[in-house]
Amino acid sequence: MPHLGMPQAETDRPSYGAEHVTNMSVAAAKRPRARDIRPLQRLLPYLGRHRLDLIGAGIFLLLASAASLAVPLAFRGVIDHGFVVGDPAAVDRAFLGLGVVALLMALFSAGRFYFVSKIGERIVANLRADVYDHLLSLSPGYFTRVSTGEVLSRLTVDAAMVENLVGSTASIAARSIITLFGASVLLAITNAQLAGLLLLIIPAMLGPILLFGRRVRKLATAAQDRIADASSSASESIDAIDTVQAFGREDDMRARFRTAVEKAFEAARKRIHARAQLTAGAISVMFLGVALVLWLGARSVLAGDMTPGALAQFVLFAILAASNGAMLSEVWGDVLKASGATARLTQILSETPDIAAPASPVALPEPGRGFVQFDSVSFAYPDAGERSALREFSFTVKPGETVALVGPSGAGKSTVFRLLLRFYDPQAGRLLLDGVEARDADPRAWRTRFSYVSQDAHLFSGTAGENIALGRPEASAAALEDAARRAEAWPFLEPRGGLGALVGDRGKALSGESANALPWRGRWRAMLQCCCSTRPRVRLMRRTNAMSKQPSPRRARGAQRS
């Protein structure tokens, strides 16, 4: 007598609104930074696919940096050869040169932006697609270890961080390094004495600004968290609006949301106050530093050690060096964040499916017969300890037979289905289909022999036709309509647009009356899928007590016979 143990507890899948709350909470949390940038090496294969774009981005980056360094030189010519000499023609030529430099800088910056942004978008699109492709190949056991919200957060939040790195931060960092190096060299050439003094002044000016800026960033993160809490509260209540109104809890939900909004405002007020202090301090320190350099430079001009144009050139180079140095320190945090995001994304790619095709899979016989055999199968869910869902379980289903597994909730009926669909493999014993052992076959080829009507059928947002066609994507409109008629779903689909009827979020576009036109609400799509599948050899249907108590079982039997 086979023993059916207790499977894992099964719960209804949350609604999209509840999943959105989870995703928002995860996304709002501060994503951890990596300790180094070594994970970014995993992006090199993606960068290597776009060598021409990389070359174009590099060329325009160098040209844009060179043009920005040429602006102070052109400005010096305006002063020394125009204003000081007093020659109108020289002024015209100097300003013409300055205008040409400005136009070139704009052109080169636009080219740099185009290529870098294109690379960022292309890489993150490829990375997202690769991660999603790999996710679909992972076994259900992986999703018991990693929450859906975390997976979606990696596809959205982490992918956005990588996109920001490749499409913006990396370009800014490279431009800042080139400009900082070039400005430092030209500062020393212009006036070595003032350049040495400036090296001592810049850290003193930037230190307090950077330290205070960290506090502003922390407050900004806290403000974003409070905004996310408010959004989550609104999403949760709106998703369950019928429940809220049915129990008359509108006032409670209003008070809850207003409390979340007030907390968000208070966090934003603290951030604004800190940002105002930072702005006042930054302007004061920067202008005092510039005033000091100008004062020393003016004395050098009066002493005849440098020209007025050289002084203006020196100030502009100093501003370039200071601003690009500050920018480097700012983007370094983004680089580390993107490094951590890359590590989390590529961690998914490094996961191996628990259920995978063997090196040399055994082909299932053609045509298939649908002979199923459990031979002393024992199975326990991951992390279930010593508790077995199935123990020494054996039974056989011959072609053409109809077998019902009857038992209380938790007896193991769903576990049998999961093993048949190869969501898991047994720890002991053998599972065979038409004489082929499950572990020796390709899981995808194995699953094509089954048509599955789940206990809680998932309705995809879209049209009724798109949901029905999930079982056979190549089916014609006539075949889809025929499947709907055989499942007796056409009477309520036709007035709503037939195959073009919108299903909505988890089928919520179906009114209660329409949804109850079938014996069980929410399972009609799975039944239609079963009707439209490509000649399955084994049909699996999970019925519940609620389904068997429906007043019109004839329609269910008719759909099954089809």
N, C-alpha and C positions, 0 to 999 in steps of 0.2 A: 504494500500500500504506500504510494508515494506520500511524502510529507510536505505540505505547503507551509512554509514559514511566513514570517512577517516581513514585508518589504518596507522600504523607506516610506515615511509619512508623505502622503501626496497632498498638495494644496493647490487650489485654483491659481492660475496665473494672474498676476496683478494686471489691472487695466493700464492703458498707455499713460493715463494721467499719473497713476501711482509710480510707474516706471520713470516718468519725467521728473517726479519729485526726487526719486533716488538719484537720477543722473545729475540733476541740478545741485544736489547736496554734494555729490562727489566732485563735480566740476568746480563748485565754489570753494572747496577745500584747497588749501595752499599746496600745490604740487611740489613734492620734495625736489631739491636740487641734487645733481650728481656731485661727487667729490672731485672729479676730473673730467676731461673732455674725451677720454678714450672711447666711450660708446659712440661718439660721432663718427668714428672710423667705419661704422656699419653703414653709413650713408654713402660711402665712396663708390660702391657698385652702382648706385642710382645716379650719382653725379657723372660717372663714366659713360653713361648712356647718352649724354648730351654734351659731347666735347665741343662741338661747334658753338653752341650757346655759351659754354664756359669761356671759350676763347674770345667771343664777342664781348661778354661781360667784363673780362679782364682788360681788354683793350680800352673799352670806354671808361672803365674805372681809373686806369692810369691817366687817360687823357683828361677826365674830369678833375682829378686831383691836381694835375699839372696846371690846368686852367685856373683853378682856385688859388694856386700859389702864384700865378702870374698877375693876379689882380693887384696885390700890393706893389709889384714892380711897375705896373702901368700907372698906378696912382702916384708913385714917386715921380714918374716922368711928367705927369700933369703939374705937379707942384714945382719941381726944379726947372723944367724947361718951359713952363707956361707962366705960372704966377710970378716966380722969382725974376725971370728974365723980362717978363712983361711983353712978350711977343704974341699977338693974337693968333698968328699962323701956327706958332708952336703950341698954343693952347688947343687950337682946333685939331692938330695932328695928335696931340696927347689924348684928347677926349675921344677921338676916332679910334685910336688904339685900345683905349679902355672899353669902348663899346664893342669892338670886335672880340676882345677877350671875354666880355660878359656873354655875348651871343654864343661863342664857342663853348663856354662853360655850361650854358643852358642846353645846347645840343648834345654835348657829351653826357651830361647828367641824365637827360631824357633817354639816351641810348643805354646807359648803365641801368636805369630803372627798368626799362623794358626787358632786357635780357635777364637781369637778376630776378625780377618778379616772375617771368615766364619759367625760369628754372625752378623757383620755389613752388609754384603751382603744379608744375609737371611732376616734380619729385614727390610732393605730398599726395598727389592723386595716385601715382603708382604705388606708393607705400600703403595708402589706405586700401587700395584694391588688393594688394598682396596680402595684407593682414586679414581683410574680410574673406578672401578666398581660402586662406588657411583656417580661419575660424570655422568655416562651414565643413571643413574636413576633420575637425576635432570631435572627439567622442563626447557624449553627454556628461561623462564623468568629469571632464575639465570644467564644465559650467557649474558643477557642484562645489568646486574649489574656488572659483573666481566668480564674483557676482556679475550679473548682467550689467548693472550700473557701472562697474569698474571697466568692463570690456568696452562699453559704449563711450565711456569717458576717454579711454585711450584712443578710440577712433576719432573723437572730436577734439577734446581739449589738448591731448598730447600731440595729435597730428597738427593742430593749429600752432603749437609751439615750434614744432619742426619747420612748418611753413614759414613762420615768422623769422626763424633763424636763417634758413636758406634764402628766403626771398627778401630779407631786409637786414637783420642783425649782422649776418656775415659780411654783407656789402658795406654796412656802416662801419664795422670794425676794421675791415681792410682799408677803406677810404681814410678812416681816422689815423691808422698806423702810418700810411703813406704821407698824409698831410702833416701829421705831427713830426715825422722824421724830416720831411722837406722843410717845414717851417723852422725847426730847430737848427738845421744846417744854415739856412738863410739868415736866421737871427745872428748866429755867430759871425757870418760873413759881414753882415751890416754893421754890427758893433759888438765886439767880443766882450767888452767890459759890462755893458748893459745886459747882454745875454747871460753872463754869469750871475749877475745880481737877480735877474728874472728867475733863474733856476731855483734860487733860494726863496723867492717871494711866492711863486705859484703854489707849492705845497701848502704854505701857510694860508693862502687864500682858499684853496679847494678843500682842504681837510675838514674844516667845520661844516662846509656846505654838504659834502658827501655823507658825513656822519649824521647830520640832521635830516638829510634826504632819506636815510634808511627808516627813520621814525615815520616820515610821511608815507613811505611805501607800506609799512606795516598797518598804519591807520587806513590807507586806501584798501588794503586787502580785507581788513575788518569791515569796512563799509560795503564792499562787494559781497561779503558773506551775509550781511544783514539784508541786502537787496535780494540775494538768492533765497533767503529764508522767507521773505515776503512773497516772492514769486512762487515758491513751493506751496505756501499756504493757499494762495489764490488758485493754483493749479489743482490742488487736492480737492478743494471745496467745489470748484466748477465742474470737475470730472464727476463728482458725486452729487450734482445739483438736485437730482430727483430725491435722493435720500435726505439731503439737507432740508429741502422744502417739505418733504413728507413728515418729518419729525419737528418741523417748525423751529429749526436751529439757525435761521438766517441772522438773527441778532448776535448770536454767539460767534458765528463766522465773521460777521462784520467787525466785532470787537477784537477777535483774534487777528484779523488782517490789519486793522488799524494799529494794534500794538506792535506788530511786525514792522509796519511802515514807520512808526515813531522811532523804533529802535534803529532803523536804517537812517532816518534823518539825524538822529543824535550821533551816530557813527560818522555820517557825512560832515556834520558840523565840526566835530573834532578834527577831521581831516582838513577841512577848509581853514580852521584856525591855525593848525600846524603849517599848512602850505603858505598862509599869509606871513607867518613868522619867517619861514624859509625864504620867501621872496624878499622880504625886507632885509634879511641878513645877507642874501646873495648879492643884491644890488649894492648894498653898502660896501661889502668887502671888495667886490669887483671894481667899483668906481674908485675906491680908495687906492687899490693896487694900480689901476691905470693912471690915476692922478700922480702917484709916486713916480711911476716910470716916465710919465710926461714931464714932470718937474726936473728929473735928472737929465732927460733927453734935451729939454729946453736949455738947461745950463750948458750942455755940450754944444748945442747950436750956437749959443751966444759966445762960447769959447772958440768957435770955429772948428770943432772936432768933427762935426757932421752937418749935413745940409738939412733944411726943413723937410725936403722930400724923403731923405733917409730916415728922419725921425718918424714921419707918417708911415713909411714902409715898416719900420721896426714895430710900431704899435699894432699895425694890422697883422704882422706875422705873430706877434705875441698873443693877440686875440685868437688867431687860428690855432696856435699851439695849445693855449689854455682850454679852448672849447673842445678841441678834439681829444685832449687828454681826459677831460671830464666825461666825454662821451664814451671813451673806452672803458672807464670804470663803471659807467652805467650799464653798458651792454654786456659786460662780463657776467653779471648775474643772469641775464637772459640766455647767454651761452650755456651756463651750467644748468639752467632749467631745461633748455632744449636737449642737453646731453642726457638728463634724467628721463625726459620724454622719449628720446630715441631708444634708451635702454628698455623702457617699459613696452614700447611698440615691438621692438625686435625680439623681446622675450616671448611674445606670442608666436612669432615666426619660428622660434627655436623649439616650441612645444611639438611633441610627436603624438599623433593620435593613438589612443589606446586600442582602437579597432582599425587596423590597416590591412591592406592587401599584402599577402606574402610575396616573396620575390618571384615565385612561379605559381600563380594562382591556378587552381583546378577549375576548368570550365564546367559550368552546370550543363547537364544534358539537354539537348534540343530534340524534339519539343519537351518542355517541362511537363511533369505529371502532377506535381503537388503532393508528393509523399513526404510527410514530416515525421521525424522520430526524435524523441528525447530518450537518451540512454543513460540512466543513473546520473542525472545532472544535479550538481550542487552549486549553489551560487549565493554570495553575500554581497550586498552593496558596499561600495567603498566607505571606509570609516564607520561601518556598522559593527565592528568588533567581531565577536564570536557568534553574533546573531545571524542565522542563515535565513534567506528569503525562500530558498528551495533546498531540499536535502534528499538526495537519492531519488530524484523525481524522474519517472519514466512513463511515457505513453506514446501512442502512435496514432497518426491521422492518415488514413489511406485516401487516395484520389477519389473525389466524389462524396466523401463523407462530410457530415456536418456535426461538429463536436462543440459542446457547450461546457465551459468551465464555470461551475457554480460554487459559490462559497461566500462567506461574510467578507466585509471589507478588511483588507490586510491579510487575506489568505494566500496571496501570491498570484492571483490571476493576471494582474498587470505586469508582473515580473516575467511571466511566460511570454507575453506579447513583446516586451522589451528585448528578451533574448531572441525571439523569432526575427525581430527586425534588426538584430545585431547592434543595438545600442550598447550592449555589454556582451561579453563572452563568459561562459560558465567557468568556474575555477576547477571543476572536476566533472567527469562524464563527457558525453558527446551529444551534439545537436546536429542532425543530418537533414538535408533536403534533397530528395531524389538521389539518395545514396552518397552525397558529397558532404563531408564534414565542414562545419561552419568556418573553422579557422583556416581551412585550405582554400576557401573561395574568396573572390573579391567582394567586399561588402556592398559595393554599389550594384554589381551584377546580382548578388543575392537578393537585395531589396526590390529589384525589378520584378521578382516573382511573387511579390506580396502586394495586396491592395489593403490599405489600412483606414478604418473608420474609427477615429479616436473618441474617447469619452468626452473630451472637451475640445471640439473641433475649433481650430483657429480660423477666423475670418480675416482675410487680408483687406486692408482698405483699397478701394478700387471698385470695379464693376462686378456684377454677378457672373458675367461671362469669363472674366479673368480668374475668378475664384474657381469656377467649374473647370477651366482649362488647365488648372494646376496638375491634374492627373494625366493630361495628354495635351501638351502645349501646341502640337501640330494639328489638333482637331479643327475641323471646319465649323463655321457658325451653325450649319444644319445639324452637325453631330452634337454640338453643345446644347442646342435647343432640344434635340431628341433626348439627351440625358436629363435635362431639366423636366421634360414631360414625363419620362419614365419614373423619375423620383417624385412626381406630382408636385413639383415646385413652380411649374409654369403658371398656374392660376393666379398666384400672388406676384409673380415676377412680371407678367405681361402688362398689367396696368401701370407698373412703375418704370416701364421702358424696356422690358424684356431682358436680354443679355446685357444691355447697357445700364441696367438699374444700379444705382450707387449703393454700395454696401455700408460704407462709412467706417468709423473707428470701432473695430470689433463687432461690426454688424449693427451698430446703433442707429443707422439710417433706416433699418427695418422697424416698422411700428410693431407694437406688441401684438396686434391682430394679425399682421402679416407673418411675423416670426412664428406665431403659434399655428400657422396653417399646416405645418408639419407636426408629427407627434412629439417631437422634442425640439425645443428652441436652441439655436446655435449649432445644430449638428447637420443641418441640411447641406452645407457646402461639402462636408466630408462624404455624405452619402452620394452627392452628385459626382464628387471626385471618383468614388468607387465605381459608379456607373460608367464613367468616361475613361477609366484607366485602360492601358493597353494590355488586354488579355492577361490579367493576373492569374497565376496558378493557385494561389492561396489568398483567401479574403479573411481579414481579421477585423472583428467588430467588437468594440467594448460597449456593452450595454450596462445601464445602471438601473437601480430599482425605480428611480424617477421616470426613466424612459418607459419601463414596462407598465407603469400606471397611467400612461397617457390614454385618452379616450378613443383614439382612432388608430389602432395598431395595424389596420389593413394597409395603410400607406407605407409604413415601415417595411412590412413584409413584401409589398410590391417592389419597393426600391431594392431590397436585398436580392429578390429573385432576378432582377434585371442584371 
